[in-house]
Amino acid sequence: MRSYRDQIHPWCIVRILPNAQTLIIARFRRRNDADAHLKVLQQLIPTAEFSILFDRKSRGSGRQEFDRN
């Protein structure tokens, strides 16, 4: 079950790691805030791969799903 904070901050910046692993770096309420933070991260760590995802919980299944945007 996701926390209340996770529910109100659905936009995530995820770092793509080797072996198909991911790491959530930060969460945001608005997409434009995530975009701005992503630009800074890409300037600070140009060799890392990041992605912005919308984190939604699948209805009925209890599984956490990500929509890649």
Buried (B, 14 or more C-beta within 10 A) or exposed (E): EEEEEBEEBBBBBBBEEEEEEBEEBBBBEEEEBBBEBBEEBEEEEEEEEBBBBBBEBEEEEEEEEBEEE
